[in-house]
Amino acid sequence: MSVELFTSLLFMGSLFEGASVAHLSEGSTNLGIGIMPQVAAAAGAIAGAAIAGHLRAGTMAVIFGLVLIYSSYCSLRRRAGPA
């Protein structure tokens, strides 16, 4: 599990740091609003790495597919509503 956890944290950290530097240099960021999604994403990466160490690849693929279908449904439902 330690390899999955380290890889996930490394990827998430480098992704957010790169995006933070880009937005801060443009002056288009509000740090108060940006901190919460960053913390939530890091917590999700840790939880995902911990869970991935205990599940089979096929099970993870099914879970990932269900999450994508649900996300698509929510996105389409929001667009179809009144403007």
ChimeraX attribute file (.defattr): number of C-alpha atoms within 10 A of each C-alpha:
attribute: neighborCount
match mode: 1-to-1
recipient: residues
	/A:1	11
	/A:2	10
	/A:3	10
	/A:4	17
	/A:5	18
	/A:6	14
	/A:7	14
	/A:8	18
	/A:9	19
	/A:10	13
	/A:11	13
	/A:12	17
	/A:13	16
	/A:14	11
	/A:15	11
	/A:16	14
	/A:17	13
	/A:18	10
	/A:19	11
	/A:20	15
	/A:21	12
	/A:22	13
	/A:23	13
	/A:24	12
	/A:25	9
	/A:26	9
	/A:27	9
	/A:28	9
	/A:29	14
	/A:30	10
	/A:31	10
	/A:32	7
	/A:33	9
	/A:34	11
	/A:35	10
	/A:36	11
	/A:37	10
	/A:38	15
	/A:39	11
	/A:40	11
	/A:41	15
	/A:42	19
	/A:43	13
	/A:44	15
	/A:45	22
	/A:46	19
	/A:47	13
	/A:48	15
	/A:49	20
	/A:50	15
	/A:51	15
	/A:52	16
	/A:53	14
	/A:54	10
	/A:55	10
	/A:56	10
	/A:57	11
	/A:58	9
	/A:59	11
	/A:60	15
	/A:61	11
	/A:62	11
	/A:63	12
	/A:64	12
	/A:65	12
	/A:66	12
	/A:67	12
	/A:68	12
	/A:69	12
	/A:70	12
	/A:71	12
	/A:72	12
	/A:73	11
	/A:74	11
	/A:75	11
	/A:76	11
	/A:77	10
	/A:78	11
	/A:79	9
	/A:80	8
	/A:81	7
	/A:82	5
	/A:83	5
